[in-house]
């Protein structure tokens, strides 16, 4: 049932991605060149290409594991001459790019929020496009960094370590673009911008943990510990979720015609930002103390108990903060103040992508 469920999910992802690619490339206005599209559209385009390339590999993987279970084949069964490590290669060839499929749309959302609330055009459009393309390619050049402890050769490990480190300059291009856009701008720290800045800060923190996992000697110490759990989920919650949340607040008045309660949104940000740090930075420390992942319980060592209690408190605070958001948006959709043409009172300075110049 799991295999069939994954096959159906893969088909849906491929169909949705094809829809986005064809819409962006073939149905845009003929007078709008591809290098003048909004960077958020570029993010969706690159993400869609990645899904189209990565999903068929896992679909083949699912067919192989299913026939293995039926006893027809032995692709991953050593007793029949198969190689269980081959399953990991096929799995991670899909699901390491999946990490970038999470991340890249969030990066595109930040490109919508940051220029708007900085009251400045994006610093370098071209470098943003190049960085998206690089991340899309690098996502397929680094899958085996999940497999340093499996016994693959040192040459393979070195290649994939270098391939993974190549993601650092591509990510740094985005971060530099955001910071250079904010530099000298008249920034308005409305809730979408608060979440955007929080996402950038935690992007730094989660990326630093990724560099540790990339170095082969350090990876042997952190592999299959809670350090890896903390790194991955600090990126997911700290960068992706905060960026998505800021984008929801940004779009809310445009979708509903009403404003949310700004003070409640600010409280949501403060609670979520602090709590995400509590949960996932603590998990990094748990990993360094040797707590393994993928176990249902942990050894009752004093340090483990204290740190897990702190992380649990942080997780409850995250849940409370998003409950505040949900209540805020539901109530505001019906009773919030009517939004104006400039709902965030920015002064409406925006960037005209077709003419490549700012307008006021």
N, C-alpha and C positions, 0 to 999 in steps of 0.2 A: 504493500500500500504506500509505503514511503517512497519507493522508487517511482511509482506511477504519479504520486503527488509532485515529486520533483520534476518529472517530465512535463507535466501540465504547466507548472510554474515557469519552466524554461521556455515553453512555447509561448506563453503569455508575454514574457519579457522580450522575446525576439520580435513578436508581432508589434508590441508597443514601440520598440526601438525603431523598427522599419518605418512605422507611422511617423515618428518624429523626424527621422532622417529625410524621408521623402517630402514631408511638409516644409522643413527648413530649406532644403536645397532646391526644390522644384515649385514651391507654392509661395515663396516670398515675392515681394514686389519686384518686377524686373528692373526697376531703376535703383534698387538697393544692392550694391556689390556685397559679396560675402565678407570682405574685410571692413565693412561698416555696420555689420549686425551688432546688436547689444552683446556684451560678453556673457550674459546669462544664457542667451541662445547658443553661443559657442559651447558653453558648459553642457547644455542638454545634447548638442550634436555629438561632442566627444564621448559623453557617457553612453549615448545610444550606439555608437560604433563599437565601444568596448563590450557592451552587452551582446551585440550581434556576433562578435568574434569569440567571446569567451563561453557563451552558453552551449554551443554545439559540442564542445569538448566534454563538458560534464554530461551532456545527453548521451554521448558515446560511452562514457564511464558508467552511466546507469544501465545501459544495455549490457555491458560486460559483466557488471556485478550481478545483474539479474540472471543472466545465463549461467554464471558461476553457481548461484543459489539453486538453480534447477539441475545442476550436475552435468549440464551439456558442455561446459567449457571450464578452463582452469586458469583464466587470465591472472588472477591474484592468489591462486592456491599453490603454495610451494610443493605440495605433494604431487601436483600434476604438472610441475615445471613452470608454474607461474611466479610472479614477483609481486608481493604485497606493496612494495615501495612504488610500483607503477601506479597503483591507485592514488597514492599521495600526490604524485606528479600531476596526474590528470585532475585531481580534486583542486589542488592549489593553483593550477593554471587558470581555472575559472574563478576561484574564490579569493585569490589575492587581488586580481583586477577588480573584484567586487568591492573591495575596500575603497578603491578610487571611484567606483560607481556611486558609493555613498558620499564620498568627499567632494567630488567635482561639482555636482549641483549646488552644494552648500557654498563653495567658493564663488560660483556664479551669482548666488543670492547676495553675498557680501559685496560683489561688484555693483549691484543695484542699490544697496543701502548706503555704502560709504560715500560715494560722490554726492548723493542727494543730501545727506546730513552734514557733509563737509562744505557744501555750497561751492564745490569745485568740480571741474571735469576730471575724469580718471587720469592719472599721471602719464601712463604709457599703455595705450590700447594694444599696440603691436606686441609688446612683451607679454601681456596677458594672454593673447591668442597663442603665442609660442609656448608659454608655460603650460597651457591646457593640452596642447598637442604632445609636448614632452611627457607630461604625466600620463597621458593615454598610452603612449608607447612604453614608457618605463614600467607601467603596471604589468606588462607582459614579459618584462625582462628580469623580474626579481622574485618569481613565485617560490623558488627553492630555498629562500632564506628561512622558510618555515621548517626546513628539513636538514639543518646543519647537524642535528644529533642522530640522523638515520644511518650514517655510514657512507654517504656519497663521497666521492673523491675530493681531495683537497683542492684540486684545480676547479672542479665544479663549484665548491663552496666559495672560492675566491672570485670567480666570475659573477656569482649571484650577490656576493657582498658588494662588489663594485657597482653592479646593476642597481642594487637597492640604494646605495649612497648617491646615485645619480638623481634620485628623487629629491634630494636636499636642495640643490640649486633651483630646480623647477618650482618647488614649494616656496623657496626664498624669494623668487621673482614675484610671486603673488603678494607675499607679505610686504616686500619693499614697495610694490605698487600701491598697496593700501596705505602704508605709513606715509609715503610721499604725497599721496592724494590728501591725506588729513593735514600734512604739514602746511602751516600757513593758512589753513582754511578757517572759516567762521563756523566751527562745529556746534551743532545743536545736539545735546545728549538726550534726545527723546528715547523712548524704550527700544525702538529698533536699533538705534546706534549703540546703546548700552550693550545689547546682546551681541552686536557685531564686534565691538571692541573686546568683550569677554571671550568671544570665539577666537579672535586673533591671539589673545594672551594664552589661552589653553592650547592653541595650535602649536605655539612654541614649546609648551611643556610636554605635550604628547609626542611631538617630533623629536625632542631630546631623548625620550625613552625609546623611540624607534631606532635612533642611532646606536644606542647601547645594544639593542637586540641584533643590530646588523653586524657588529664586530664579532667575529667568530669566537674568540676566547671568552668574551663577556656573555655571548649567547649560551654557551655551555653552562654558565652559572644561572642564567635566568630562564632557560628553556623549561617549559611545562611548570612554571611557578606562577604565582599571582602577579608577578611583575609584568608578564605578558598580558594577563587579563586587565591589569590597571592601565597599561599603555594603550591597548586597543580601545578600551571603553572610555578612556579620557579623551581620545580622539573622537569617538562616536558621540558621547554626551557633551564633552567640552567644546568641540568645534562644530560638528554636524548638527546636533540638536539645538545648540544655542543659535546657530545661523538660521536654521529652519524656523525657530521660534521668533527671532527678530523679523524674519520675512513675513510670518503670519501677522504680527502686529503692524508691519508696514502696509500689508495689503488689506487689512481688516476694514479701514474706512473706505477704501476704494471698492470693496466688494459689497459692503452692507450699507454704505452711505451714512454710517454713524461712527462716532469716536468711542473707543474704549476708555476706561478710567485709568488715566496715566499713573496716578499714585499706586494703584494696585499692581500695575505692570512693573513699576520700579521695584516694589516689594518682591514681586515674583523674581525679578532678575537677581536681586541681592541674595535671596534665599537659595536660588538655584545655583548661582555661581559659587557661593561658599560651600554648599552641600556637595556639589560635584567634586570640588577639590578634596573635601573630607573623605568621600568614598574612594576615589580612584588614586589619589596620591598615597593614601594609606595602603591601598592594594599594592602599589609599587614597593612600599616598605615591607609588607608581608612577604612579597616574593624574595626580597633580599634577605629576609630572615629564614627563607627556606620553605615557606608554606606551598605545597603543590596545588595545582589546579586540577579540575575534573575529578574531585572527590566530594562525597556528599557531606563529609564532616571534617574537622581538623583536630590535630593533636591538642589536648587541653594544656598548652604551655601558656604561662602568664602573659607573655607578650602577644601571642596570637589572640588570646581572649580579649585583652584590652583593645587591640587594634581592630578586631572584628566588631566589637561593640561600637567603637567610634564610627566605623564604616556603616554599620546598620543605622545609627542615628542619622548620619548624612543621607542615607537612602530614603528614610522617612521624610526628611526635610525636602528632598527633591520631589517626592510625591505630593507633599503639602503645597509646594510652590506651584506645581502644575495644576493642582486642584484650584488654586487661586486664579490662575489663568483661565481655566475652563469656566469657572463661575463668572469671571469678569467678561469674557467674550459672549457668553450666553445672555447675560443681563444687558450688556451694551448693545447687542444686536437688536434688542427690542426697545430699550429705554435710553440708550446713549445719546449724547448731544449730536445733533445733525452735523455731518462733516461738510466743510467748505471745499472749494476747489483746491485750496492749499491746506489740507487737514492738519499738517504738522507745523504750519506757520513758519515755513523756511524762507519764504521770499521767492520761491519758485525759480531757482536757477537750475537749469538742467542742461544736458549735453545732447545736441542734435547729431545722431550718428550718421545720418544721411549727408549732412553738410560738414561734418567733422569740426564743429565749432560750438562753444558754449552760447546759450541764449538766456536772457533774463526775463 
